[in-house]
């Protein structure tokens, strides 16, 4: 099929699912960086590498640790890398959303004061993980859904 002027998306256009993965990845990178900035992260000097003993809270609400911040950074890099293709962007959003739903379930069942809470997680994190999981899956599926009757 020849790309004719005026037909289809311009060659420089980025598909909606790729753009969504780029935005989500960039936000995770930003959150990972902000987790290391005193003031934005309250009780910064109580930031531990891992574990529930870390009293640092991003925006004074979400419990974080060095490990938690590194995971955000890596998740952001993965989003930007996988956003280069539609299939990678969809996989990032759907699989990433599934990971966040598992993390939400983990946060519900783990005792927040136990060694098992190594990430660490608090109630605010749990709600955020639920919303992220649902939102990311919805973006990945919704932005790649073919209209009824469309050819494959």
N, C-alpha and C positions, 0 to 999 in steps of 0.2 A: 504494500500500500504506500502510495506516495503522499507525503505531507504537502497539501496545497495551501497557499495563503488563504486565511480566513476560515479555515476548517480546523476544528480541534483546539487544544490548548497550545499556547506558544511554547516553543522549544525550551524556554527558560523557566516555565511554570513549574512549581513544586506541588506535587499531589497533596491533598489535604491530610492524608495519614502521615506522610513524610514530614509535613510542617508540624503536625501535632507531636510527633516523636521528637523533633528538634526542640520544640518549646518545652516539653516535659523534661528532656535531657538537660537543657540549659537551666531550667529551674532547679533541678537536682544538683547541678554543679554549683549554682549560686547558694543553695541551702548548705551544701557541704562546706563551702568557704565561710559563710556567715557563722557556722558553728564553731569556728576557730577565732572569732573576733570578740574580744571582751566588750561588754556593753550591750551588744546585740545578743550575746549569750550571757545570761545572768549567772552569777556564782561561777564565773569562768575559772577561777583559781581552784575550784573543786572538781574541775574536769579530769576524769580518770581515763585510762586507756580503754577499759571495758568494765562492765559490771554495774549492778544496781547502786553501788556506793557513789557513783558519779552524780553529784548534785547540780551540775551545770544544766541550764535550761535555755534552749533557743527561744528567743522572744519572751523569756520568762515563763514559758508554758510547756514546751516539749523537751523531755529529758534527753540529753545527748551525752556521748562519750567520744573519745578520739576514734574508736572503732566505728561508731555510728556515723560520724562525719565522713570517715573514709569510705564507708559503704555508699553514702550519698554521692560522693565525688565519683566513685567507680560506676555507679548506676547512671550518673549524668553522662560520663564518657561513653558508656554503652549505648545510651539513647542517641547521642550525636553520631556515633559510628554506624549504628544500625539504621539510622534515618536516611542513609544514602540510597536505599532501595525500598520500594513499596513493601515487599515481602519482609524485609528486615524491620521496617518501622512497625508493621502490623504485629510481627512476632514480639518485638520489644514491648509494645503496649499491652498486648494480650497476656503474654507470659509474665511481664512485670506486674501487671494487675493481679494475676493469679498469685504471684509471690507475696504481694501486699495483703491479699485476702488470707493467705496462710499465716502471715505475720500477725494479722489482726486476731485470728483464732488463737495463735500462740500467746499473744498478749492477754487474751481473755482467760486462759487456763493457767498461765504461769503465776506463781506468787511473786508479786513485784519486789518483795524484799528477800528473795532467795537467790542463790548462786545461778540458778537457771535463767534468771533475767540478765543475761550477759550483754545484751545489746546496748543500753537498757531501754525499757519501755515504761510509760506511765499511762494513765487513762486518756490524756489528750492525744498521745501517740496512737493509742488504739482506735479512737474515732477517726483520726487522720488516715490511718492505714485502711480502714474500711472505705472511706470516701475515695482514697487514691485507687484502691483495688477496683471498685465499681467504675469509677471514672475512666481509668486507663483501659479497662476491657471494653467499655462502651465506645471509647474513641477508636480503638483498634478494630472492633467489629463494625461499628456504625460507619466509619469513614472508608471502609473497603467493601461494603455491601453493594452488590449489583442490583440495579432496579429490576423489578419483576419483568420477565420477558427479554431481558438483555442476553445477548449471545456470550458464550464463554470463549 
